[in-house]
């Protein structure tokens, strides 16, 4: 199971290097960062959202949080918006 825990480390490392408070990556860009194809379930918004309870934890969410961001799938299904943790939302995305 430790392998799964580490497979999103490159995404975490990418996020840690970011200076932007908010940005969008396409699924293709994310796959280039992590070095493998995302699962089909990554197309669902819930796959990216912050965990709702501890039993719902997933390695990609841990990597995103550990990178200092939260993620939301775009409504058009073409990518993911990353927003630095702790920022107040100015309006709707």
Secondary structure, 3 states (H helix, E strand, C coil): CHHHHHCCHHHHHHHHHCCCCEEEEEHHHHHHHHCCCCCHHHHCHHHHCCCCCHHHCCHHHHHHHHCCEEEEECCCCCEEEEEECCCCCCCCC
